[in-house]
Amino acid sequence: MSKFGELIDVEIPVLLDFYTEANGQSLAMHPILKDVAAALGDKAKVIKIDVAKNKELAEALRVKSLPTLIIYKKGEMKWRHSGEQDANALINIMQEYV
């Protein structure tokens, strides 16, 4: 969990995508998240977290459905959404925290 704290306790917004390879909606989000990361460049981070490999973290954050998207800035949760989002919506939301 200390590594998680280091990931989210930064000056720029961090978008976390909780996913699993077995979930179709999660897989559909991968190209969308690539577009978001490309659009925001070094103004934000996009990090994918496989819940199958990070069960403790997913449970601690009460991730129940996939994909779950969470934005953190300076260690504080700013936004959370379960389900798919399109690239433009995510870019607009992220820019609120840049």
LODRENMI-743942 format. One record per residue (C-alpha): residue in three letters; chain; x, y, z. Coordinates in steps of 0.1 Angstrom, whole numbers. Layout:
<atoms>
<atom><residuo>ALA</residuo><cadena>A</cadena><east>X</east><north>Y</north><up>Z</up></atom>
...
</atoms>
This chain:
<atoms>
<atom><residuo>MET</residuo><cadena>A</cadena><east>0</east><north>0</north><up>0</up></atom>
<atom><residuo>SER</residuo><cadena>A</cadena><east>29</east><north>24</north><up>5</up></atom>
<atom><residuo>LYS</residuo><cadena>A</cadena><east>36</east><north>22</north><up>-32</up></atom>
<atom><residuo>PHE</residuo><cadena>A</cadena><east>0</east><north>32</north><up>-38</up></atom>
<atom><residuo>GLY</residuo><cadena>A</cadena><east>5</east><north>63</north><up>-16</up></atom>
<atom><residuo>GLU</residuo><cadena>A</cadena><east>35</east><north>73</north><up>-37</up></atom>
<atom><residuo>LEU</residuo><cadena>A</cadena><east>15</east><north>69</north><up>-69</up></atom>
<atom><residuo>ILE</residuo><cadena>A</cadena><east>-13</east><north>92</north><up>-59</up></atom>
<atom><residuo>ASP</residuo><cadena>A</cadena><east>5</east><north>118</north><up>-37</up></atom>
<atom><residuo>VAL</residuo><cadena>A</cadena><east>17</east><north>139</north><up>-65</up></atom>
<atom><residuo>GLU</residuo><cadena>A</cadena><east>10</east><north>174</north><up>-78</up></atom>
<atom><residuo>ILE</residuo><cadena>A</cadena><east>-6</east><north>163</north><up>-111</up></atom>
<atom><residuo>PRO</residuo><cadena>A</cadena><east>-39</east><north>144</north><up>-113</up></atom>
<atom><residuo>VAL</residuo><cadena>A</cadena><east>-36</east><north>107</north><up>-115</up></atom>
<atom><residuo>LEU</residuo><cadena>A</cadena><east>-64</east><north>87</north><up>-133</up></atom>
<atom><residuo>LEU</residuo><cadena>A</cadena><east>-65</east><north>51</north><up>-120</up></atom>
<atom><residuo>ASP</residuo><cadena>A</cadena><east>-83</east><north>25</north><up>-142</up></atom>
<atom><residuo>PHE</residuo><cadena>A</cadena><east>-92</east><north>-6</north><up>-122</up></atom>
<atom><residuo>TYR</residuo><cadena>A</cadena><east>-97</east><north>-34</north><up>-147</up></atom>
<atom><residuo>THR</residuo><cadena>A</cadena><east>-94</east><north>-71</north><up>-154</up></atom>
<atom><residuo>GLU</residuo><cadena>A</cadena><east>-86</east><north>-89</north><up>-186</up></atom>
<atom><residuo>ALA</residuo><cadena>A</cadena><east>-117</east><north>-110</north><up>-183</up></atom>
<atom><residuo>ASN</residuo><cadena>A</cadena><east>-140</east><north>-79</north><up>-184</up></atom>
<atom><residuo>GLY</residuo><cadena>A</cadena><east>-151</east><north>-67</north><up>-219</up></atom>
<atom><residuo>GLN</residuo><cadena>A</cadena><east>-159</east><north>-32</north><up>-207</up></atom>
<atom><residuo>SER</residuo><cadena>A</cadena><east>-124</east><north>-30</north><up>-191</up></atom>
<atom><residuo>LEU</residuo><cadena>A</cadena><east>-107</east><north>-40</north><up>-223</up></atom>
<atom><residuo>ALA</residuo><cadena>A</cadena><east>-128</east><north>-15</north><up>-243</up></atom>
<atom><residuo>MET</residuo><cadena>A</cadena><east>-114</east><north>13</north><up>-221</up></atom>
<atom><residuo>HIS</residuo><cadena>A</cadena><east>-77</east><north>6</north><up>-230</up></atom>
<atom><residuo>PRO</residuo><cadena>A</cadena><east>-76</east><north>25</north><up>-263</up></atom>
<atom><residuo>ILE</residuo><cadena>A</cadena><east>-97</east><north>53</north><up>-247</up></atom>
<atom><residuo>LEU</residuo><cadena>A</cadena><east>-72</east><north>56</north><up>-219</up></atom>
<atom><residuo>LYS</residuo><cadena>A</cadena><east>-43</east><north>57</north><up>-243</up></atom>
<atom><residuo>ASP</residuo><cadena>A</cadena><east>-60</east><north>87</north><up>-261</up></atom>
<atom><residuo>VAL</residuo><cadena>A</cadena><east>-65</east><north>104</north><up>-227</up></atom>
<atom><residuo>ALA</residuo><cadena>A</cadena><east>-29</east><north>99</north><up>-217</up></atom>
<atom><residuo>ALA</residuo><cadena>A</cadena><east>-17</east><north>112</north><up>-251</up></atom>
<atom><residuo>ALA</residuo><cadena>A</cadena><east>-40</east><north>142</north><up>-249</up></atom>
<atom><residuo>LEU</residuo><cadena>A</cadena><east>-28</east><north>152</north><up>-214</up></atom>
<atom><residuo>GLY</residuo><cadena>A</cadena><east>9</east><north>144</north><up>-219</up></atom>
<atom><residuo>ASP</residuo><cadena>A</cadena><east>29</east><north>152</north><up>-188</up></atom>
<atom><residuo>LYS</residuo><cadena>A</cadena><east>1</east><north>172</north><up>-172</up></atom>
<atom><residuo>ALA</residuo><cadena>A</cadena><east>-14</east><north>140</north><up>-158</up></atom>
<atom><residuo>LYS</residuo><cadena>A</cadena><east>-8</east><north>103</north><up>-153</up></atom>
<atom><residuo>VAL</residuo><cadena>A</cadena><east>-30</east><north>74</north><up>-164</up></atom>
<atom><residuo>ILE</residuo><cadena>A</cadena><east>-24</east><north>42</north><up>-145</up></atom>
<atom><residuo>LYS</residuo><cadena>A</cadena><east>-40</east><north>8</north><up>-151</up></atom>
<atom><residuo>ILE</residuo><cadena>A</cadena><east>-45</east><north>-15</north><up>-121</up></atom>
<atom><residuo>ASP</residuo><cadena>A</cadena><east>-54</east><north>-51</north><up>-127</up></atom>
<atom><residuo>VAL</residuo><cadena>A</cadena><east>-77</east><north>-61</north><up>-98</up></atom>
<atom><residuo>ALA</residuo><cadena>A</cadena><east>-67</east><north>-98</north><up>-102</up></atom>
<atom><residuo>LYS</residuo><cadena>A</cadena><east>-32</east><north>-88</north><up>-92</up></atom>
<atom><residuo>ASN</residuo><cadena>A</cadena><east>-41</east><north>-61</north><up>-67</up></atom>
<atom><residuo>LYS</residuo><cadena>A</cadena><east>-70</east><north>-76</north><up>-47</up></atom>
<atom><residuo>GLU</residuo><cadena>A</cadena><east>-61</east><north>-59</north><up>-14</up></atom>
<atom><residuo>LEU</residuo><cadena>A</cadena><east>-61</east><north>-24</north><up>-30</up></atom>
<atom><residuo>ALA</residuo><cadena>A</cadena><east>-93</east><north>-31</north><up>-49</up></atom>
<atom><residuo>GLU</residuo><cadena>A</cadena><east>-110</east><north>-42</north><up>-17</up></atom>
<atom><residuo>ALA</residuo><cadena>A</cadena><east>-96</east><north>-13</north><up>3</up></atom>
<atom><residuo>LEU</residuo><cadena>A</cadena><east>-110</east><north>12</north><up>-23</up></atom>
<atom><residuo>ARG</residuo><cadena>A</cadena><east>-143</east><north>-8</north><up>-25</up></atom>
<atom><residuo>VAL</residuo><cadena>A</cadena><east>-140</east><north>-14</north><up>-62</up></atom>
<atom><residuo>LYS</residuo><cadena>A</cadena><east>-171</east><north>-35</north><up>-69</up></atom>
<atom><residuo>SER</residuo><cadena>A</cadena><east>-177</east><north>-31</north><up>-107</up></atom>
<atom><residuo>LEU</residuo><cadena>A</cadena><east>-153</east><north>-28</north><up>-136</up></atom>
<atom><residuo>PRO</residuo><cadena>A</cadena><east>-140</east><north>-7</north><up>-150</up></atom>
<atom><residuo>THR</residuo><cadena>A</cadena><east>-138</east><north>17</north><up>-121</up></atom>
<atom><residuo>LEU</residuo><cadena>A</cadena><east>-121</east><north>50</north><up>-128</up></atom>
<atom><residuo>ILE</residuo><cadena>A</cadena><east>-107</east><north>72</north><up>-99</up></atom>
<atom><residuo>ILE</residuo><cadena>A</cadena><east>-89</east><north>105</north><up>-101</up></atom>
<atom><residuo>TYR</residuo><cadena>A</cadena><east>-65</east><north>115</north><up>-73</up></atom>
<atom><residuo>LYS</residuo><cadena>A</cadena><east>-45</east><north>147</north><up>-68</up></atom>
<atom><residuo>LYS</residuo><cadena>A</cadena><east>-21</east><north>153</north><up>-39</up></atom>
<atom><residuo>GLY</residuo><cadena>A</cadena><east>-33</east><north>120</north><up>-23</up></atom>
<atom><residuo>GLU</residuo><cadena>A</cadena><east>-69</east><north>130</north><up>-23</up></atom>
<atom><residuo>MET</residuo><cadena>A</cadena><east>-97</east><north>113</north><up>-42</up></atom>
<atom><residuo>LYS</residuo><cadena>A</cadena><east>-113</east><north>139</north><up>-65</up></atom>
<atom><residuo>TRP</residuo><cadena>A</cadena><east>-136</east><north>119</north><up>-88</up></atom>
<atom><residuo>ARG</residuo><cadena>A</cadena><east>-149</east><north>83</north><up>-91</up></atom>
<atom><residuo>HIS</residuo><cadena>A</cadena><east>-169</east><north>65</north><up>-118</up></atom>
<atom><residuo>SER</residuo><cadena>A</cadena><east>-179</east><north>29</north><up>-125</up></atom>
<atom><residuo>GLY</residuo><cadena>A</cadena><east>-184</east><north>19</north><up>-161</up></atom>
<atom><residuo>GLU</residuo><cadena>A</cadena><east>-172</east><north>31</north><up>-194</up></atom>
<atom><residuo>GLN</residuo><cadena>A</cadena><east>-164</east><north>68</north><up>-202</up></atom>
<atom><residuo>ASP</residuo><cadena>A</cadena><east>-155</east><north>83</north><up>-236</up></atom>
<atom><residuo>ALA</residuo><cadena>A</cadena><east>-121</east><north>99</north><up>-241</up></atom>
<atom><residuo>ASN</residuo><cadena>A</cadena><east>-134</east><north>135</north><up>-244</up></atom>
<atom><residuo>ALA</residuo><cadena>A</cadena><east>-154</east><north>133</north><up>-212</up></atom>
<atom><residuo>LEU</residuo><cadena>A</cadena><east>-124</east><north>119</north><up>-193</up></atom>
<atom><residuo>ILE</residuo><cadena>A</cadena><east>-100</east><north>146</north><up>-208</up></atom>
<atom><residuo>ASN</residuo><cadena>A</cadena><east>-125</east><north>173</north><up>-197</up></atom>
<atom><residuo>ILE</residuo><cadena>A</cadena><east>-128</east><north>159</north><up>-162</up></atom>
<atom><residuo>MET</residuo><cadena>A</cadena><east>-90</east><north>155</north><up>-159</up></atom>
<atom><residuo>GLN</residuo><cadena>A</cadena><east>-84</east><north>191</north><up>-171</up></atom>
<atom><residuo>GLU</residuo><cadena>A</cadena><east>-104</east><north>204</north><up>-141</up></atom>
<atom><residuo>TYR</residuo><cadena>A</cadena><east>-76</east><north>191</north><up>-119</up></atom>
<atom><residuo>VAL</residuo><cadena>A</cadena><east>-46</east><north>200</north><up>-140</up></atom>
</atoms>
